[in-house]
């Protein structure tokens, strides 16, 4: 299958939408929708027709790109990449739909940036030449910055600059580590190489890998994000257009977790093991801090943004527990949070389009006029705080169950985050749909057919994964779950 065709198709569709919008207004929306649908169908068909066994990383293409530095255009896939790309393409469809009525200025350019960022994210999930990975890492950030800066809300420029500075500084630290790894390969083999598979067989002294690991860890922790490098997220989410928030929470944060799994834990197993108590503690702090800050917010989008910090703390804790059950919980959390956070940000965008406010003090009593919206909102709030039967419950249960075997005290403390998520989830729901009505009844309309489609598709997946979690977990049972377990087995026993 051709991942290159997926990325080029997204870029071509975005460019076509930009071009046609100047010729025929409203065409950009339909072109973008058709592009995402066609690419999604192609990806599904290509996966079903391939003979590869994706339980291990399968190299799909490897050609010279910059021969003088032995930089290659190398892409590979395994089940982890496939799950995250599938989530990305599905949420790309949601992004197009939630932008349908919201974006009315420079529509073609907007959809070009949206699809370009999706293409960059697909590249991040598949690149195995580390210079190419860094290239895609930058490619996905630039159009997302544009989405915030051009189509965001009142403080969009501040939020975009803050997002850009945080990501660029951390990315430069990672670039230094990438170059250092390539020179180490040169010292040991006599040849430069940026290929991930070549780096796996290097003999790295622990004194050096501790610093190299931190170079990668900082970049991915910023993107996850983890306390204390999280402060860009609430501003970016609050000021971004609805699709930008969906993309940030649903997909962009997952690139940080992907980097931890693919590169930090597998390239530097011993250094990661030594650093694990610190990382796990940061995860627990993120869980509790995110829940507390979410409860304190009056801005609806800011509340959901802080909840994302809390949920990603479970991922950090689980990954650095070096446990198969925790690892499965982390993977499931990435998918479940991607769906539930996308739903909550879509809800925030739909409410904003009706009352032009994100302040919870300006809401209340919506249930009488929007019972369908209220029903979906209740379901998504329940998903966020882990109601049994929905995907988030299984994900967080597995994460805590696995983490408890290594960090029992930290895990018990982290479990209080579930109580916090229930509190801020109910605060969100009650503030919006119950209590004293703050706006005139005629100012609020219930869900349109397009909005019903968005919410129904997200809730269906949350219920399906919650009832049948093995539909995903079966892919993460054997070879691909090696993580650093094999490398650290003797130490962790």
C-alpha positions in Angstrom: 0.0 0.0 0.0 1.1 3.6 -0.6 1.1 5.9 2.4 2.7 8.4 0.1 -0.5 8.3 -2.0 -2.5 9.0 1.2 -0.4 12.1 2.0 -0.3 13.4 -1.5 -4.0 12.8 -1.9 -4.7 15.0 1.2 -2.3 17.7 -0.1 -3.8 17.6 -3.6 -7.4 17.7 -2.2 -6.5 20.7 0.0 -4.8 22.6 -2.9 -7.8 21.8 -5.1 -10.2 23.1 -2.5 -8.1 26.3 -2.2 -8.1 26.8 -6.0 -11.8 26.0 -6.6 -13.1 28.2 -3.8 -12.0 31.2 -5.8 -13.9 30.0 -8.8 -17.0 28.6 -7.2 -17.9 29.5 -3.6 -18.8 26.7 -1.3 -16.9 24.2 -3.4 -14.0 23.9 -0.9 -16.2 22.2 1.7 -17.4 19.5 -0.7 -14.0 18.9 -2.2 -12.5 18.5 1.3 -15.2 16.2 2.4 -14.8 14.1 -0.7 -11.1 14.0 -0.4 -11.2 12.7 3.2 -13.8 10.1 2.3 -11.9 8.8 -0.7 -8.6 8.7 1.2 -10.2 6.9 4.1 -11.8 4.3 1.9 -8.5 3.8 0.0 -6.6 3.3 3.3 -9.1 0.7 4.5 -9.1 -1.2 1.2 -5.3 -1.1 1.0 -5.0 -2.5 4.5 -7.4 -5.4 3.8 -5.6 -6.3 0.5 -2.1 -6.2 1.8 -0.1 -9.4 2.7 2.0 -7.7 5.4 1.9 -8.8 9.0 1.7 -5.6 10.9 2.4 -7.2 14.3 6.0 -5.9 13.7 7.1 -2.8 11.9 6.9 -3.3 8.2 9.1 -1.1 5.9 6.9 0.0 3.0 9.2 2.3 1.1 12.9 3.2 1.4 14.5 5.4 -1.2 17.4 7.9 -1.1 16.3 11.5 -0.4 19.5 13.4 0.5 22.2 10.9 -0.4 25.2 13.0 0.8 23.9 12.6 4.4 22.3 9.2 3.9 18.9 10.7 4.6 16.1 8.5 3.1 12.5 8.7 2.4 11.5 5.7 4.5 8.0 4.8 5.7 6.8 1.9 7.8 3.6 0.6 9.4 2.6 -1.5 12.3 -0.6 -1.9 14.2 0.2 1.1 16.4 0.6 3.3 13.3 -2.5 1.9 11.7 -4.8 2.5 14.7 -3.5 6.1 15.0 -3.8 6.8 11.3 -7.4 5.4 11.2 -8.2 7.7 14.2 -6.7 10.6 12.3 -8.6 10.1 9.1 -11.9 9.6 11.0 -11.4 12.8 13.0 -10.4 14.6 9.7 -13.9 13.8 8.5 -15.3 15.2 11.8 -13.2 18.4 11.4 -14.6 19.0 7.9 -18.2 18.5 9.1 -17.9 20.8 12.2 -16.3 23.5 10.0 -19.2 23.5 7.5 -21.0 26.5 8.9 -18.4 27.9 11.2 -15.8 29.0 8.6 -16.8 31.7 6.2 -13.6 33.6 5.6 -10.8 32.3 3.3 -12.6 29.0 3.2 -10.4 27.4 0.6 -7.2 28.3 2.4 -8.7 27.1 5.6 -9.3 23.6 4.2 -5.9 23.5 2.6 -4.3 24.1 6.0 -6.6 21.5 7.6 -5.8 18.8 5.1 -2.1 19.7 5.0 -1.9 19.2 8.8 -3.6 15.8 8.5 -1.0 14.8 5.8 1.8 15.9 8.1 0.3 13.8 11.0 0.1 10.7 8.8 3.8 11.3 8.0 4.7 11.5 11.7 3.0 8.1 12.3 4.8 6.4 9.5 8.3 8.0 9.0 11.2 5.7 10.2 14.0 7.9 8.9 14.4 10.3 11.8 15.3 13.3 9.7 12.1 12.6 7.7 10.2 12.2 11.0 11.5 15.6 12.1 10.4 17.1 8.7 6.9 15.8 9.1 6.9 16.9 12.7 7.4 20.5 11.5 5.1 20.1 8.5 2.1 19.3 10.8 2.8 22.2 13.1 2.9 25.0 10.6 -0.7 24.7 9.2 -2.1 24.1 12.7 -0.5 27.3 13.8 -2.1 29.0 10.8 -5.5 27.6 11.8 -5.2 29.1 15.2 -3.7 32.5 14.1 -6.1 33.2 11.2 -9.4 31.5 12.2 -9.2 31.5 15.9 -11.0 33.7 18.5 -10.1 37.0 20.2 -6.7 36.2 21.5 -5.7 33.9 18.6 -2.4 35.6 17.8 -1.1 35.2 21.4 -2.2 31.6 21.5 -0.6 30.8 18.1 2.7 32.4 19.0 2.8 30.5 22.4 2.0 27.2 20.7 4.6 27.8 18.0 7.4 28.8 20.6 6.7 25.8 22.8 6.7 23.3 19.9 9.7 24.9 18.1 12.0 25.0 21.2 11.2 21.5 22.1 11.6 20.3 18.5 15.0 21.9 18.3 16.1 20.0 21.4 14.9 16.8 19.6 16.8 17.7 16.5 20.0 18.0 18.4 19.4 14.5 19.8 18.6 13.2 16.3 21.9 14.6 14.9 23.8 13.2 17.9 22.4 9.7 17.3 23.4 9.9 13.6 27.0 10.8 14.5 27.1 7.9 17.1 26.0 5.6 14.3 28.8 7.1 12.1 31.4 6.5 14.9 30.3 2.9 15.3 29.8 1.9 11.7 31.7 4.4 9.6 28.5 5.6 7.9 25.8 8.3 8.7 22.3 6.9 9.1 19.1 8.4 10.3 17.1 5.1 9.9 15.3 4.1 13.1 16.0 0.4 12.5 19.7 1.1 12.3 19.6 3.0 15.6 18.0 0.1 17.4 21.2 -2.0 17.1 23.6 0.6 18.3 25.6 0.0 21.4 24.9 3.1 23.5 26.6 3.9 26.8 24.0 4.6 29.6 25.8 7.9 30.5 25.1 9.2 27.0 21.6 7.7 26.4 20.2 9.4 29.5 20.8 12.8 27.8 19.7 11.7 24.4 16.5 10.2 25.8 15.7 13.5 27.5 16.1 15.3 24.2 13.3 13.1 22.7 11.3 13.0 25.9 11.0 16.8 26.3 9.7 17.2 22.7 7.1 14.5 23.2 6.1 15.6 26.7 5.4 19.1 25.3 3.1 17.6 22.7 1.4 15.2 25.0 1.3 17.5 27.0 2.6 16.8 30.5 3.0 19.1 33.5 5.1 21.3 33.6 5.3 21.9 29.8 1.6 22.0 29.3 0.7 25.7 29.5 0.4 26.2 25.7 -2.6 23.8 25.5 -5.4 25.7 27.3 -4.6 28.8 25.3 -4.4 27.0 22.0 -7.6 25.1 22.6 -9.5 28.1 23.8 -8.6 30.3 20.8 -8.6 27.7 18.0 -11.6 27.2 15.7 -13.7 24.1 16.6 -11.9 21.9 14.0 -8.5 23.1 15.3 -9.5 22.1 18.9 -10.7 18.7 17.6 -7.5 18.2 15.7 -5.3 19.3 18.7 -7.0 17.1 21.3 -8.0 14.2 19.1 -4.8 13.7 17.1 -2.0 16.1 17.8 -1.6 15.1 21.5 -1.4 11.5 20.3 1.8 12.3 18.3 3.5 12.9 21.7 2.4 9.5 23.0 3.4 7.9 19.8 6.9 9.4 20.0 7.3 8.1 23.6 6.2 4.6 22.5 8.1 4.4 19.3 11.3 6.2 20.0 11.9 7.0 23.7 11.0 3.6 25.2 12.4 1.5 22.4 15.6 3.4 21.5 16.6 4.1 25.1 15.1 1.2 27.2 17.6 1.3 30.2 17.6 5.1 30.3 13.8 5.1 30.2 13.6 2.6 33.0 15.9 4.8 35.2 13.7 7.8 34.4 10.4 6.0 34.8 9.7 7.1 38.4 10.1 10.7 37.4 7.9 10.2 34.3 5.2 8.3 36.3 5.2 11.0 38.9 4.7 13.7 36.2 1.8 11.6 34.9 0.1 11.5 38.2 0.7 15.2 38.8 -0.8 15.9 35.3 -3.9 13.8 36.2 -4.6 15.6 39.4 -3.6 19.1 38.2 -5.6 18.8 35.0 -8.7 17.6 36.9 -8.4 20.4 39.5 -7.9 23.1 36.9 -10.8 21.8 34.8 -13.1 22.2 37.8 -12.0 25.8 38.3 -12.7 27.0 34.7 -15.7 29.1 33.6 -14.7 28.9 29.9 -16.2 25.8 28.4 -13.3 25.1 25.9 -10.7 25.8 28.6 -12.4 23.2 30.9 -12.2 20.5 28.2 -8.6 21.5 27.5 -7.5 20.9 31.1 -9.4 17.6 31.1 -7.2 16.5 28.2 -4.1 17.2 30.3 -5.6 15.0 33.0 -6.4 12.1 30.6 -3.0 12.2 29.0 -1.5 11.8 32.4 -2.9 8.3 32.5 -1.0 7.6 29.2 2.3 8.8 30.7 1.8 6.7 33.9 0.8 3.6 31.9 3.7 3.8 29.4 6.4 4.1 32.1 5.0 1.2 34.1 6.6 -1.3 31.7 3.6 -3.6 31.9 1.6 -5.2 29.0 -1.8 -4.4 30.6 -0.8 -0.8 31.2 0.5 -0.5 27.6 -2.8 -1.8 26.2 -4.6 0.7 28.5 -2.5 3.5 27.1 -3.2 2.6 23.5 -7.0 2.4 24.3 -6.8 5.7 26.1 -5.4 7.4 23.0 -8.3 6.2 20.9 -11.0 6.7 23.6 -9.8 10.2 24.5 -9.4 11.1 20.8 -13.1 10.4 20.3 -14.5 11.8 23.6 -12.5 15.0 23.5 -13.4 15.6 19.9 -17.0 15.2 20.8 -16.7 17.7 23.7 -14.9 20.3 21.6 -17.5 19.8 18.9 -20.2 20.4 21.5 -18.4 23.6 22.7 -18.2 24.8 19.1 -21.9 24.1 18.5 -22.9 26.0 21.6 -20.6 28.9 20.7 -22.2 29.1 17.2 -25.6 29.5 18.9 -24.9 32.0 21.8 -21.5 33.4 20.8 -20.0 32.8 24.2 -17.9 30.1 25.9 -18.6 31.4 29.4 -20.5 28.9 31.5 -22.1 31.8 33.4 -23.9 32.7 30.1 -25.4 29.2 29.8 -28.0 27.2 31.6 -31.4 25.6 31.0 -30.5 24.4 27.5 -32.1 21.1 28.0 -35.7 22.4 27.4 -34.9 23.6 23.9 -32.1 21.2 23.0 -32.9 17.7 24.4 -31.0 15.9 21.7 -27.9 18.0 22.3 -28.3 17.5 26.0 -28.6 13.7 25.6 -25.4 13.5 23.6 -23.6 15.9 26.0 -24.5 13.7 28.9 -23.2 10.6 27.1 -19.9 12.4 26.2 -19.5 13.7 29.8 -20.1 10.2 31.0 -17.5 8.9 28.6 -15.0 11.5 29.8 -15.3 10.4 33.5 -15.2 6.7 32.6 -18.7 5.3 32.7 -18.7 1.5 32.3 -19.8 0.5 28.8 -17.9 3.3 27.1 -14.3 3.1 25.8 -12.8 5.5 28.4 -13.7 3.1 31.2 -11.9 0.1 29.8 -8.9 2.3 28.8 -8.4 3.9 32.3 -9.1 0.6 34.1 -6.4 -1.2 32.2 -4.0 1.7 32.6 -4.5 1.8 36.4 -4.5 -2.0 36.7 -1.2 -2.4 34.9 0.4 0.6 36.6 -0.6 -0.7 40.1 1.7 -3.6 39.6 4.7 -1.3 39.5 3.6 1.9 41.3 0.9 1.0 43.8 1.0 4.2 45.8 1.2 6.5 42.7 -1.7 4.5 41.1 -3.9 4.9 44.1 -3.3 8.7 44.1 -3.9 8.8 40.3 -7.3 7.0 40.8 -8.5 10.2 42.6 -8.3 11.8 39.2 -11.3 9.7 38.2 -13.3 11.3 40.9 -12.2 14.7 39.7 -13.2 13.9 36.1 -16.7 13.0 37.4 -17.0 16.3 39.2 -15.9 18.6 36.4 -18.0 16.5 33.9 -21.1 17.1 35.9 -20.2 20.7 36.4 -20.0 21.1 32.7 -23.3 19.3 32.0 -25.3 21.0 34.8 -23.9 24.5 34.0 -25.0 24.2 30.3 -28.2 22.2 30.4 -29.7 22.7 33.8 -30.2 25.6 36.2 -31.4 29.1 35.4 -31.7 29.9 31.7 -29.4 32.8 30.7 -30.4 33.2 27.1 -33.7 33.6 25.3 -35.3 30.2 24.3 -35.6 31.2 20.6 -31.8 31.8 20.5 -31.1 28.1 20.8 -31.8 25.5 18.2 -31.3 21.8 18.7 -28.9 19.7 16.6 -29.1 19.8 12.8 -28.8 16.7 10.7 -25.1 17.4 10.1 -24.5 17.8 13.8 -26.5 14.6 14.6 -24.2 12.8 12.2 -21.1 14.0 13.9 -22.3 13.1 17.4 -23.9 9.8 16.4 -20.7 8.6 14.7 -18.5 9.5 17.7 -20.9 8.0 20.3 -21.3 4.8 18.2 -17.5 4.2 18.2 -17.2 5.0 22.0 -19.9 2.4 22.7 -18.6 -0.2 20.3 -15.0 0.0 21.7 -16.4 0.1 25.3 -18.3 -3.1 24.7 -15.8 -4.8 22.4 -12.4 -3.5 23.5 -10.7 -6.6 22.0 -11.5 -5.2 18.6 -8.4 -3.1 19.2 -6.6 -4.9 22.0 -6.2 -8.1 19.9 -3.7 -6.2 17.7 -1.5 -5.5 20.8 -1.0 -8.9 22.3 2.3 -10.3 21.0 5.2 -9.1 18.9 4.3 -5.5 18.7 4.0 -5.2 22.4 7.6 -5.8 23.0 8.1 -2.1 23.9 11.0 -2.2 26.3 9.7 -5.2 28.2 12.2 -7.6 26.7 15.1 -5.2 27.2 14.2 -4.5 30.8 12.8 -7.9 31.9 15.8 -8.7 34.1 15.6 -5.3 35.8 11.9 -5.0 36.4 11.5 -8.4 38.0 
